[in-house]
Amino acid sequence: AIHYYMGGLKFNGKTQVINTEGKPIGGLYAAGEVTGGVHGFNRLGGNAIADTVVFGRRSGEHAAAYALKK
């Protein structure tokens, strides 16, 4: 079975979590079930797999680059 949560953290194309003022929160990245808005208000169950893999990889790359800068 595939389960997917439709709400969650707002994030940008670099997978940075966005605060209530519309700005990225430094060092905070998100992907998968904790994110929201990728599919709007509805989705097909199988779409969750590609979303998690693609954004998970991007999030990991950006988080690693951020950590290496510190």
All heavy atoms as TSV, in Angstrom:
chain	resi	resn	atom	element	x	y	z
A	1	ALA	N	N	0.841	-1.185	0.000
A	1	ALA	CA	C	0.000	0.000	0.000
A	1	ALA	C	C	0.877	1.236	0.000
A	1	ALA	O	O	1.958	1.236	0.578
A	1	ALA	CB	C	-0.912	-0.002	1.216
A	2	ILE	N	N	0.413	2.270	-0.651
A	2	ILE	CA	C	1.137	3.534	-0.685
A	2	ILE	C	C	0.317	4.567	0.072
A	2	ILE	O	O	-0.862	4.751	-0.175
A	2	ILE	CB	C	1.360	4.001	-2.134
A	2	ILE	CG1	C	2.243	2.988	-2.854
A	2	ILE	CG2	C	1.980	5.381	-2.157
A	2	ILE	CD1	C	2.387	3.265	-4.329
A	3	HIS	N	N	0.960	5.213	1.015
A	3	HIS	CA	C	0.306	6.259	1.798
A	3	HIS	C	C	1.080	7.547	1.596
A	3	HIS	O	O	2.306	7.530	1.546
A	3	HIS	CB	C	0.284	5.879	3.276
A	3	HIS	CG	C	-0.282	6.966	4.131
A	3	HIS	ND1	N	-1.619	7.259	4.154
A	3	HIS	CD2	C	0.317	7.832	4.977
A	3	HIS	CE1	C	-1.823	8.273	4.987
A	3	HIS	NE2	N	-0.665	8.631	5.491
A	4	TYR	N	N	0.378	8.663	1.513
A	4	TYR	CA	C	1.057	9.933	1.296
A	4	TYR	C	C	0.283	11.029	1.994
A	4	TYR	O	O	-0.930	11.149	1.835
A	4	TYR	CB	C	1.144	10.225	-0.210
A	4	TYR	CG	C	2.026	11.392	-0.537
A	4	TYR	CD1	C	3.405	11.252	-0.524
A	4	TYR	CD2	C	1.494	12.620	-0.866
A	4	TYR	CE1	C	4.234	12.314	-0.836
A	4	TYR	CE2	C	2.313	13.696	-1.176
A	4	TYR	CZ	C	3.683	13.535	-1.159
A	4	TYR	OH	O	4.493	14.589	-1.457
A	5	TYR	N	N	0.973	11.835	2.764
A	5	TYR	CA	C	0.374	12.949	3.483
A	5	TYR	C	C	0.353	14.169	2.567
A	5	TYR	O	O	1.357	14.499	1.960
A	5	TYR	CB	C	1.195	13.220	4.744
A	5	TYR	CG	C	0.698	14.370	5.565
A	5	TYR	CD1	C	-0.521	14.276	6.218
A	5	TYR	CD2	C	1.430	15.535	5.692
A	5	TYR	CE1	C	-0.988	15.320	6.982
A	5	TYR	CE2	C	0.967	16.581	6.457
A	5	TYR	CZ	C	-0.252	16.471	7.105
A	5	TYR	OH	O	-0.706	17.503	7.859
A	6	MET	N	N	-0.773	14.852	2.466
A	6	MET	CA	C	-0.904	15.942	1.516
A	6	MET	C	C	-0.478	17.318	2.048
A	6	MET	O	O	-0.360	18.259	1.293
A	6	MET	CB	C	-2.352	16.036	1.013
A	6	MET	CG	C	-2.764	14.852	0.171
A	6	MET	SD	S	-1.699	14.569	-1.240
A	6	MET	CE	C	-1.946	16.047	-2.164
A	7	GLY	N	N	-0.260	17.458	3.325
A	7	GLY	CA	C	0.144	18.745	3.881
A	7	GLY	C	C	1.578	18.689	4.344
A	7	GLY	O	O	2.255	17.686	4.198
A	8	GLY	N	N	2.065	19.772	4.911
A	8	GLY	CA	C	3.415	19.732	5.451
A	8	GLY	C	C	4.157	21.032	5.257
A	8	GLY	O	O	3.580	22.076	4.987
A	9	LEU	N	N	5.455	20.929	5.407
A	9	LEU	CA	C	6.328	22.092	5.307
A	9	LEU	C	C	6.389	22.619	3.880
A	9	LEU	O	O	6.430	21.850	2.924
A	9	LEU	CB	C	7.740	21.716	5.751
A	9	LEU	CG	C	7.885	21.185	7.174
A	9	LEU	CD1	C	9.287	20.645	7.395
A	9	LEU	CD2	C	7.564	22.278	8.180
A	10	LYS	N	N	6.434	23.935	3.765
A	10	LYS	CA	C	6.608	24.552	2.450
A	10	LYS	C	C	8.102	24.597	2.163
A	10	LYS	O	O	8.908	24.927	3.036
A	10	LYS	CB	C	6.029	25.969	2.469
A	10	LYS	CG	C	6.070	26.657	1.129
A	10	LYS	CD	C	5.383	28.010	1.199
A	10	LYS	CE	C	5.376	28.675	-0.153
A	10	LYS	NZ	N	4.701	29.977	-0.085
A	11	PHE	N	N	8.486	24.244	0.943
A	11	PHE	CA	C	9.895	24.264	0.586
A	11	PHE	C	C	10.073	24.751	-0.845
A	11	PHE	O	O	9.145	24.767	-1.631
A	11	PHE	CB	C	10.544	22.902	0.824
A	11	PHE	CG	C	10.102	21.808	-0.114
A	11	PHE	CD1	C	11.019	21.235	-0.976
A	11	PHE	CD2	C	8.809	21.341	-0.128
A	11	PHE	CE1	C	10.646	20.214	-1.839
A	11	PHE	CE2	C	8.419	20.324	-0.976
A	11	PHE	CZ	C	9.342	19.760	-1.825
A	12	ASN	N	N	11.313	25.176	-1.161
A	12	ASN	CA	C	11.585	25.711	-2.501
A	12	ASN	C	C	12.277	24.662	-3.369
A	12	ASN	O	O	12.434	23.511	-2.958
A	12	ASN	CB	C	12.410	27.003	-2.409
A	12	ASN	CG	C	13.770	26.798	-1.784
A	12	ASN	OD1	O	14.299	25.686	-1.714
A	12	ASN	ND2	N	14.374	27.880	-1.322
A	13	GLY	N	N	12.712	25.056	-4.558
A	13	GLY	CA	C	13.358	24.136	-5.494
A	13	GLY	C	C	14.684	23.572	-5.009
A	13	GLY	O	O	15.159	22.575	-5.536
A	14	LYS	N	N	15.276	24.216	-4.018
A	14	LYS	CA	C	16.516	23.704	-3.422
A	14	LYS	C	C	16.218	22.880	-2.183
A	14	LYS	O	O	17.116	22.544	-1.435
A	14	LYS	CB	C	17.442	24.865	-3.062
A	14	LYS	CG	C	17.961	25.615	-4.268
A	14	LYS	CD	C	18.922	26.696	-3.845
A	14	LYS	CE	C	19.460	27.442	-5.058
A	14	LYS	NZ	N	20.386	28.512	-4.668
A	15	THR	N	N	14.963	22.558	-1.958
A	15	THR	CA	C	14.451	21.787	-0.825
A	15	THR	C	C	14.665	22.480	0.525
A	15	THR	O	O	14.561	21.847	1.562
A	15	THR	CB	C	15.011	20.340	-0.778
A	15	THR	OG1	O	16.405	20.351	-0.499
A	15	THR	CG2	C	14.728	19.586	-2.070
A	16	GLN	N	N	14.907	23.795	0.509
A	16	GLN	CA	C	15.033	24.558	1.754
A	16	GLN	C	C	13.629	24.814	2.305
A	16	GLN	O	O	12.736	25.210	1.563
A	16	GLN	CB	C	15.712	25.904	1.505
A	16	GLN	CG	C	17.132	25.779	0.998
A	16	GLN	CD	C	17.640	27.125	0.504
A	16	GLN	OE1	O	17.083	27.696	-0.424
A	16	GLN	NE2	N	18.692	27.614	1.127
A	17	VAL	N	N	13.464	24.609	3.610
A	17	VAL	CA	C	12.174	24.889	4.235
A	17	VAL	C	C	11.980	26.402	4.287
A	17	VAL	O	O	12.899	27.146	4.619
A	17	VAL	CB	C	12.102	24.272	5.646
A	17	VAL	CG1	C	10.800	24.651	6.337
A	17	VAL	CG2	C	12.235	22.758	5.560
A	18	ILE	N	N	10.770	26.851	3.956
A	18	ILE	CA	C	10.439	28.268	3.887
A	18	ILE	C	C	9.695	28.677	5.163
A	18	ILE	O	O	8.761	27.993	5.585
A	18	ILE	CB	C	9.544	28.548	2.655
A	18	ILE	CG1	C	10.231	28.074	1.375
A	18	ILE	CG2	C	9.156	30.010	2.579
A	18	ILE	CD1	C	11.543	28.731	1.082
A	19	ASN	N	N	10.091	29.820	5.744
A	19	ASN	CA	C	9.415	30.298	6.951
A	19	ASN	C	C	8.142	31.066	6.600
A	19	ASN	O	O	7.781	31.193	5.425
A	19	ASN	CB	C	10.364	31.139	7.822
A	19	ASN	CG	C	10.774	32.449	7.190
A	19	ASN	OD1	O	10.148	32.956	6.267
A	19	ASN	ND2	N	11.857	33.020	7.695
A	20	THR	N	N	7.461	31.594	7.623
A	20	THR	CA	C	6.190	32.291	7.397
A	20	THR	C	C	6.361	33.610	6.658
A	20	THR	O	O	5.385	34.182	6.177
A	20	THR	CB	C	5.473	32.555	8.735
A	20	THR	OG1	O	6.342	33.296	9.592
A	20	THR	CG2	C	5.081	31.248	9.403
A	21	GLU	N	N	7.591	34.098	6.548
A	21	GLU	CA	C	7.867	35.326	5.801
A	21	GLU	C	C	8.297	35.043	4.363
A	21	GLU	O	O	8.687	35.942	3.633
A	21	GLU	CB	C	8.939	36.136	6.525
A	21	GLU	CG	C	8.509	36.599	7.903
A	21	GLU	CD	C	9.636	37.233	8.688
A	21	GLU	OE1	O	10.797	37.202	8.237
A	21	GLU	OE2	O	9.351	37.762	9.768
A	22	GLY	N	N	8.292	33.767	3.983
A	22	GLY	CA	C	8.652	33.384	2.624
A	22	GLY	C	C	10.137	33.260	2.373
A	22	GLY	O	O	10.571	33.209	1.227
A	23	LYS	N	N	10.935	33.189	3.438
A	23	LYS	CA	C	12.395	33.093	3.300
A	23	LYS	C	C	12.887	31.718	3.749
A	23	LYS	O	O	12.322	31.118	4.662
A	23	LYS	CB	C	13.064	34.177	4.130
A	23	LYS	CG	C	12.689	35.570	3.672
A	23	LYS	CD	C	13.352	36.618	4.517
A	23	LYS	CE	C	12.908	37.997	4.032
A	23	LYS	NZ	N	13.467	39.064	4.835
A	24	PRO	N	N	13.969	31.209	3.121
A	24	PRO	CA	C	14.524	29.919	3.521
A	24	PRO	C	C	15.090	29.968	4.944
A	24	PRO	O	O	15.671	30.959	5.357
A	24	PRO	CB	C	15.653	29.667	2.523
A	24	PRO	CG	C	15.421	30.617	1.400
A	24	PRO	CD	C	14.666	31.781	1.966
A	25	ILE	N	N	14.902	28.863	5.662
A	25	ILE	CA	C	15.482	28.711	6.992
A	25	ILE	C	C	16.836	28.041	6.801
A	25	ILE	O	O	16.907	26.915	6.300
A	25	ILE	CB	C	14.582	27.862	7.901
A	25	ILE	CG1	C	13.212	28.534	8.055
A	25	ILE	CG2	C	15.240	27.628	9.252
A	25	ILE	CD1	C	12.177	27.688	8.761
A	26	GLY	N	N	17.909	28.736	7.176
A	26	GLY	CA	C	19.267	28.229	6.958
A	26	GLY	C	C	19.500	26.852	7.551
A	26	GLY	O	O	19.239	26.620	8.722
A	27	GLY	N	N	19.965	25.931	6.720
A	27	GLY	CA	C	20.327	24.594	7.173
A	27	GLY	C	C	19.169	23.632	7.350
A	27	GLY	O	O	19.375	22.500	7.766
A	28	LEU	N	N	17.948	24.054	7.048
A	28	LEU	CA	C	16.791	23.169	7.214
A	28	LEU	C	C	16.247	22.771	5.842
A	28	LEU	O	O	15.772	23.612	5.071
A	28	LEU	CB	C	15.704	23.857	8.037
A	28	LEU	CG	C	14.490	22.998	8.405
A	28	LEU	CD1	C	14.919	21.748	9.184
A	28	LEU	CD2	C	13.506	23.813	9.225
A	29	TYR	N	N	16.350	21.499	5.535
A	29	TYR	CA	C	15.930	20.954	4.250
A	29	TYR	C	C	14.868	19.881	4.491
A	29	TYR	O	O	14.845	19.257	5.545
A	29	TYR	CB	C	17.131	20.341	3.510
A	29	TYR	CG	C	18.196	21.368	3.233
A	29	TYR	CD1	C	19.174	21.661	4.175
A	29	TYR	CD2	C	18.210	22.068	2.029
A	29	TYR	CE1	C	20.144	22.620	3.934
A	29	TYR	CE2	C	19.174	23.032	1.782
A	29	TYR	CZ	C	20.132	23.293	2.733
A	29	TYR	OH	O	21.087	24.250	2.489
A	30	ALA	N	N	14.007	19.666	3.518
A	30	ALA	CA	C	12.931	18.695	3.693
A	30	ALA	C	C	12.631	17.954	2.402
A	30	ALA	O	O	12.854	18.476	1.309
A	30	ALA	CB	C	11.670	19.403	4.175
A	31	ALA	N	N	12.120	16.746	2.560
A	31	ALA	CA	C	11.704	15.930	1.420
A	31	ALA	C	C	10.725	14.874	1.909
A	31	ALA	O	O	10.670	14.567	3.095
A	31	ALA	CB	C	12.912	15.258	0.778
A	32	GLY	N	N	9.969	14.320	0.990
A	32	GLY	CA	C	9.079	13.213	1.323
A	32	GLY	C	C	7.840	13.629	2.085
A	32	GLY	O	O	7.256	14.677	1.843
A	33	GLU	N	N	7.431	12.800	3.045
A	33	GLU	CA	C	6.165	12.950	3.749
A	33	GLU	C	C	6.031	14.226	4.567
A	33	GLU	O	O	4.922	14.630	4.882
A	33	GLU	CB	C	5.936	11.747	4.661
A	33	GLU	CG	C	5.790	10.450	3.903
A	33	GLU	CD	C	4.344	10.056	3.683
A	33	GLU	OE1	O	3.472	10.495	4.441
A	33	GLU	OE2	O	4.102	9.291	2.746
A	34	VAL	N	N	7.131	14.873	4.937
A	34	VAL	CA	C	7.029	16.095	5.752
A	34	VAL	C	C	6.751	17.329	4.916
A	34	VAL	O	O	6.500	18.393	5.444
A	34	VAL	CB	C	8.291	16.343	6.619
A	34	VAL	CG1	C	8.536	15.193	7.563
A	34	VAL	CG2	C	9.504	16.621	5.771
A	35	THR	N	N	6.799	17.210	3.602
A	35	THR	CA	C	6.599	18.364	2.731
A	35	THR	C	C	5.158	18.432	2.237
A	35	THR	O	O	4.425	17.450	2.283
A	35	THR	CB	C	7.539	18.310	1.515
A	35	THR	OG1	O	7.248	17.138	0.757
A	35	THR	CG2	C	8.985	18.296	1.947
A	36	GLY	N	N	4.770	19.573	1.748
A	36	GLY	CA	C	3.418	19.732	1.231
A	36	GLY	C	C	3.411	20.594	-0.012
A	36	GLY	O	O	4.360	21.297	-0.313
A	37	GLY	N	N	2.328	20.519	-0.750
A	37	GLY	CA	C	2.136	21.388	-1.892
A	37	GLY	C	C	2.695	20.900	-3.212
A	37	GLY	O	O	2.485	21.541	-4.229
A	38	VAL	N	N	3.395	19.785	-3.229
A	38	VAL	CA	C	3.975	19.301	-4.484
A	38	VAL	C	C	2.880	18.888	-5.461
A	38	VAL	O	O	2.941	19.195	-6.640
A	38	VAL	CB	C	4.943	18.119	-4.229
A	38	VAL	CG1	C	5.448	17.533	-5.538
A	38	VAL	CG2	C	6.104	18.573	-3.370
A	39	HIS	N	N	1.853	18.216	-4.962
A	39	HIS	CA	C	0.784	17.709	-5.817
A	39	HIS	C	C	-0.521	18.480	-5.653
A	39	HIS	O	O	-1.548	18.045	-6.141
A	39	HIS	CB	C	0.529	16.229	-5.518
A	39	HIS	CG	C	1.715	15.365	-5.769
A	39	HIS	ND1	N	2.161	15.057	-7.039
A	39	HIS	CD2	C	2.581	14.765	-4.917
A	39	HIS	CE1	C	3.242	14.294	-6.955
A	39	HIS	NE2	N	3.511	14.111	-5.688
A	40	GLY	N	N	-0.501	19.593	-4.962
A	40	GLY	CA	C	-1.732	20.344	-4.750
A	40	GLY	C	C	-2.602	19.695	-3.694
A	40	GLY	O	O	-2.105	19.208	-2.686
A	41	PHE	N	N	-3.903	19.622	-3.951
A	41	PHE	CA	C	-4.840	19.087	-2.965
A	41	PHE	C	C	-5.170	17.617	-3.185
A	41	PHE	O	O	-5.919	17.028	-2.428
A	41	PHE	CB	C	-6.129	19.904	-2.968
A	41	PHE	CG	C	-5.905	21.323	-2.519
A	41	PHE	CD1	C	-5.972	22.366	-3.413
A	41	PHE	CD2	C	-5.595	21.592	-1.195
A	41	PHE	CE1	C	-5.758	23.664	-3.010
A	41	PHE	CE2	C	-5.379	22.894	-0.781
A	41	PHE	CZ	C	-5.457	23.934	-1.678
A	42	ASN	N	N	-4.657	17.026	-4.239
A	42	ASN	CA	C	-4.930	15.630	-4.527
A	42	ASN	C	C	-3.748	15.042	-5.282
A	42	ASN	O	O	-2.946	15.767	-5.842
A	42	ASN	CB	C	-6.211	15.483	-5.353
A	42	ASN	CG	C	-6.785	14.095	-5.269
A	42	ASN	OD1	O	-6.223	13.201	-4.645
A	42	ASN	ND2	N	-7.925	13.896	-5.909
A	43	ARG	N	N	-3.640	13.734	-5.292
A	43	ARG	CA	C	-2.534	13.085	-5.982
A	43	ARG	C	C	-2.883	11.630	-6.272
A	43	ARG	O	O	-3.789	11.066	-5.691
A	43	ARG	CB	C	-1.255	13.155	-5.173
A	43	ARG	CG	C	-1.365	12.551	-3.775
A	43	ARG	CD	C	-1.037	11.085	-3.765
A	43	ARG	NE	N	-1.126	10.502	-2.445
A	43	ARG	CZ	C	-2.082	9.670	-2.075
A	43	ARG	NH1	N	-3.053	9.381	-2.884
A	43	ARG	NH2	N	-2.075	9.116	-0.887
A	44	LEU	N	N	-2.115	11.020	-7.156
A	44	LEU	CA	C	-2.206	9.587	-7.404
A	44	LEU	C	C	-1.226	8.897	-6.468
A	44	LEU	O	O	-0.097	9.365	-6.283
A	44	LEU	CB	C	-1.854	9.276	-8.861
A	44	LEU	CG	C	-2.762	9.901	-9.910
A	44	LEU	CD1	C	-2.191	9.676	-11.304
A	44	LEU	CD2	C	-4.169	9.339	-9.806
A	45	GLY	N	N	-1.601	7.804	-5.885
A	45	GLY	CA	C	-0.775	7.135	-4.883
A	45	GLY	C	C	0.651	6.860	-5.303
A	45	GLY	O	O	1.583	7.057	-4.540
A	46	GLY	N	N	0.880	6.417	-6.517
A	46	GLY	CA	C	2.221	6.085	-6.978
A	46	GLY	C	C	3.150	7.273	-7.110
A	46	GLY	O	O	4.368	7.122	-7.135
A	47	ASN	N	N	2.608	8.475	-7.189
A	47	ASN	CA	C	3.439	9.663	-7.327
A	47	ASN	C	C	4.316	9.898	-6.103
A	47	ASN	O	O	5.348	10.563	-6.194
A	47	ASN	CB	C	2.587	10.912	-7.561
A	47	ASN	CG	C	2.006	10.948	-8.952
A	47	ASN	OD1	O	2.321	10.124	-9.791
A	47	ASN	ND2	N	1.142	11.892	-9.184
A	48	ALA	N	N	3.930	9.407	-4.952
A	48	ALA	CA	C	4.684	9.617	-3.722
A	48	ALA	C	C	6.090	9.018	-3.819
A	48	ALA	O	O	7.037	9.555	-3.245
A	48	ALA	CB	C	3.939	9.006	-2.533
A	49	ILE	N	N	6.243	7.940	-4.554
A	49	ILE	CA	C	7.542	7.272	-4.640
A	49	ILE	C	C	8.551	8.158	-5.370
A	49	ILE	O	O	9.648	8.396	-4.878
A	49	ILE	CB	C	7.398	5.903	-5.339
A	49	ILE	CG1	C	6.527	4.992	-4.465
A	49	ILE	CG2	C	8.766	5.276	-5.590
A	49	ILE	CD1	C	6.107	3.710	-5.131
A	50	ALA	N	N	8.201	8.669	-6.527
A	50	ALA	CA	C	9.122	9.532	-7.279
A	50	ALA	C	C	9.423	10.812	-6.503
A	50	ALA	O	O	10.572	11.263	-6.445
A	50	ALA	CB	C	8.534	9.872	-8.641
A	51	ASP	N	N	8.407	11.392	-5.896
A	51	ASP	CA	C	8.566	12.610	-5.096
A	51	ASP	C	C	9.588	12.394	-3.978
A	51	ASP	O	O	10.506	13.190	-3.783
A	51	ASP	CB	C	7.207	13.006	-4.519
A	51	ASP	CG	C	7.250	14.232	-3.653
A	51	ASP	OD1	O	8.173	15.042	-3.810
A	51	ASP	OD2	O	6.337	14.398	-2.819
A	52	THR	N	N	9.459	11.312	-3.254
A	52	THR	CA	C	10.352	11.022	-2.140
A	52	THR	C	C	11.782	10.782	-2.612
A	52	THR	O	O	12.734	11.297	-2.031
A	52	THR	CB	C	9.836	9.800	-1.356
A	52	THR	OG1	O	8.523	10.101	-0.866
A	52	THR	CG2	C	10.734	9.451	-0.205
A	53	VAL	N	N	11.953	10.025	-3.683
A	53	VAL	CA	C	13.292	9.718	-4.186
A	53	VAL	C	C	13.975	10.963	-4.752
A	53	VAL	O	O	15.114	11.274	-4.411
A	53	VAL	CB	C	13.228	8.593	-5.253
A	53	VAL	CG1	C	14.573	8.406	-5.928
A	53	VAL	CG2	C	12.763	7.297	-4.625
A	54	VAL	N	N	13.274	11.699	-5.605
A	54	VAL	CA	C	13.865	12.878	-6.242
A	54	VAL	C	C	14.204	13.959	-5.219
A	54	VAL	O	O	15.335	14.435	-5.134
A	54	VAL	CB	C	12.935	13.441	-7.333
A	54	VAL	CG1	C	13.433	14.785	-7.830
A	54	VAL	CG2	C	12.827	12.459	-8.484
A	55	PHE	N	N	13.215	14.347	-4.404
A	55	PHE	CA	C	13.467	15.406	-3.443
A	55	PHE	C	C	14.361	14.938	-2.298
A	55	PHE	O	O	15.092	15.729	-1.715
A	55	PHE	CB	C	12.164	16.003	-2.937
A	55	PHE	CG	C	11.491	16.864	-3.963
A	55	PHE	CD1	C	10.331	16.451	-4.591
A	55	PHE	CD2	C	12.037	18.085	-4.330
A	55	PHE	CE1	C	9.712	17.233	-5.555
A	55	PHE	CE2	C	11.437	18.880	-5.289
A	55	PHE	CZ	C	10.273	18.453	-5.908
A	56	GLY	N	N	14.332	13.663	-1.977
A	56	GLY	CA	C	15.239	13.131	-0.962
A	56	GLY	C	C	16.689	13.270	-1.392
A	56	GLY	O	O	17.555	13.686	-0.620
A	57	ARG	N	N	16.959	12.943	-2.631
A	57	ARG	CA	C	18.322	13.069	-3.150
A	57	ARG	C	C	18.763	14.530	-3.203
A	57	ARG	O	O	19.850	14.890	-2.782
A	57	ARG	CB	C	18.421	12.445	-4.539
A	57	ARG	CG	C	19.816	12.535	-5.098
A	57	ARG	CD	C	19.935	11.863	-6.437
A	57	ARG	NE	N	21.271	12.087	-6.942
A	57	ARG	CZ	C	21.957	11.207	-7.617
A	57	ARG	NH1	N	21.460	10.028	-7.861
A	57	ARG	NH2	N	23.164	11.489	-8.051
A	58	ARG	N	N	17.892	15.398	-3.723
A	58	ARG	CA	C	18.222	16.826	-3.801
A	58	ARG	C	C	18.426	17.412	-2.399
A	58	ARG	O	O	19.353	18.183	-2.180
A	58	ARG	CB	C	17.129	17.588	-4.545
A	58	ARG	CG	C	17.109	17.282	-6.036
A	58	ARG	CD	C	16.169	18.156	-6.822
A	58	ARG	NE	N	16.319	19.582	-6.595
A	58	ARG	CZ	C	17.244	20.365	-7.172
A	58	ARG	NH1	N	18.137	19.829	-7.981
A	58	ARG	NH2	N	17.282	21.652	-6.937
A	59	SER	N	N	17.566	17.044	-1.489
A	59	SER	CA	C	17.679	17.538	-0.121
A	59	SER	C	C	19.008	17.104	0.502
A	59	SER	O	O	19.695	17.891	1.149
A	59	SER	CB	C	16.505	17.003	0.710
A	59	SER	OG	O	16.578	17.470	2.024
A	60	GLY	N	N	19.388	15.858	0.297
A	60	GLY	CA	C	20.661	15.360	0.819
A	60	GLY	C	C	21.856	16.081	0.229
A	60	GLY	O	O	22.798	16.428	0.952
A	61	GLU	N	N	21.806	16.334	-1.070
A	61	GLU	CA	C	22.906	17.058	-1.723
A	61	GLU	C	C	23.039	18.480	-1.176
A	61	GLU	O	O	24.143	18.934	-0.866
A	61	GLU	CB	C	22.678	17.109	-3.231
A	61	GLU	CG	C	22.839	15.769	-3.918
A	61	GLU	CD	C	22.374	15.780	-5.365
A	61	GLU	OE1	O	21.667	16.738	-5.777
A	61	GLU	OE2	O	22.713	14.835	-6.082
A	62	HIS	N	N	21.918	19.167	-1.042
A	62	HIS	CA	C	21.956	20.552	-0.547
A	62	HIS	C	C	22.344	20.612	0.924
A	62	HIS	O	O	23.115	21.486	1.335
A	62	HIS	CB	C	20.608	21.240	-0.765
A	62	HIS	CG	C	20.309	21.502	-2.207
A	62	HIS	ND1	N	21.062	22.348	-2.993
A	62	HIS	CD2	C	19.334	21.037	-3.012
A	62	HIS	CE1	C	20.579	22.381	-4.206
A	62	HIS	NE2	N	19.518	21.584	-4.255
A	63	ALA	N	N	21.849	19.676	1.732
A	63	ALA	CA	C	22.194	19.651	3.159
A	63	ALA	C	C	23.685	19.361	3.338
A	63	ALA	O	O	24.355	19.972	4.180
A	63	ALA	CB	C	21.357	18.612	3.887
A	64	ALA	N	N	24.231	18.438	2.550
A	64	ALA	CA	C	25.665	18.127	2.643
A	64	ALA	C	C	26.506	19.325	2.247
A	64	ALA	O	O	27.500	19.647	2.910
A	64	ALA	CB	C	25.992	16.922	1.742
A	65	ALA	N	N	26.133	20.020	1.177
A	65	ALA	CA	C	26.872	21.203	0.746
A	65	ALA	C	C	26.823	22.291	1.825
A	65	ALA	O	O	27.827	22.945	2.112
A	65	ALA	CB	C	26.293	21.733	-0.566
A	66	TYR	N	N	25.666	22.464	2.447
A	66	TYR	CA	C	25.514	23.444	3.514
A	66	TYR	C	C	26.416	23.088	4.701
A	66	TYR	O	O	27.106	23.935	5.245
A	66	TYR	CB	C	24.055	23.528	3.969
A	66	TYR	CG	C	23.811	24.513	5.079
A	66	TYR	CD1	C	23.561	25.842	4.787
A	66	TYR	CD2	C	23.821	24.114	6.403
A	66	TYR	CE1	C	23.340	26.759	5.797
A	66	TYR	CE2	C	23.601	25.020	7.423
A	66	TYR	CZ	C	23.353	26.347	7.128
A	66	TYR	OH	O	23.154	27.248	8.119
A	67	ALA	N	N	26.417	21.815	5.082
A	67	ALA	CA	C	27.206	21.351	6.231
A	67	ALA	C	C	28.709	21.511	5.960
A	67	ALA	O	O	29.469	21.846	6.865
A	67	ALA	CB	C	26.881	19.908	6.555
A	68	LEU	N	N	29.134	21.263	4.735
A	68	LEU	CA	C	30.551	21.371	4.409
A	68	LEU	C	C	31.043	22.820	4.397
A	68	LEU	O	O	32.223	23.065	4.590
A	68	LEU	CB	C	30.841	20.703	3.071
A	68	LEU	CG	C	30.709	19.183	3.084
A	68	LEU	CD1	C	30.842	18.621	1.664
A	68	LEU	CD2	C	31.735	18.545	4.003
A	69	LYS	N	N	30.132	23.772	4.186
A	69	LYS	CA	C	30.477	25.180	4.220
A	69	LYS	C	C	30.695	25.674	5.642
A	69	LYS	O	O	31.405	26.634	5.872
A	69	LYS	CB	C	29.391	26.039	3.570
A	69	LYS	CG	C	29.320	25.898	2.076
A	69	LYS	CD	C	28.224	26.786	1.526
A	69	LYS	CE	C	28.029	26.581	0.050
A	69	LYS	NZ	N	26.926	27.369	-0.485
A	70	LYS	N	N	30.060	25.027	6.607
A	70	LYS	CA	C	30.123	25.466	8.016
A	70	LYS	C	C	31.401	25.030	8.669
A	70	LYS	O	O	31.939	24.039	8.566
A	70	LYS	CB	C	28.921	24.925	8.798
A	70	LYS	CG	C	27.632	25.548	8.370
A	70	LYS	CD	C	27.552	26.942	8.871
A	70	LYS	CE	C	26.313	27.643	8.391
A	70	LYS	NZ	N	26.151	28.939	8.953
